[in-house]
């Protein structure tokens, strides 16, 4: 299918792509360059910047759909893991490979208390499942925090966005817990133990 791109934000129409290039209202490439302390310098990436911008355009559309939805108006959606730059001798695999070009971005949804909102994170994954195109979505729960507290993140993987945006979205789903597969082709909500 041909994905319709807003001409105002289409990376193909840009003569120069930088971290300040807008991908959607209020969303620039900089938003996807990592969390505080782990930011990647866009200008230091070795890949095709236009391809990266096209991939991030798809991510920005997902982010915009959540930010503009009243259901999530009291939450704050952040990029927990953005574009990835491997170490000099590293050969990234899996999600880190996809993150090099912006195909995969890891999101977290916070509540007003500054904590990850587990219930609304599940609701956001359900919303994206029904209304957002993607190649693969992983609802990822873990207790890796030293406190043992349950955490949740949503990993969105997009297909390759070629110049024509003729893209096939497979929309596969999975839920993981501490790196182990809990479900395939459906989302499961994991609740904290009391």
Secondary structure, DSSP 8 states (H G I E B T S, - for coil): -B----TTT-GGG-S---TT-EEETTEEGGGGS-STTS---GGG--S-HHHHHHHHHHHHHHHHHHHT-GGGTTSEEEEEE-S----TT----HHHHHHTTTSEEEEEEE-TTSSB-HHHHHHHHHHHHHH---SEEEEEEE--STT---EEEEEEE-----TT-B-----EEEEEETTEEEEESS--------
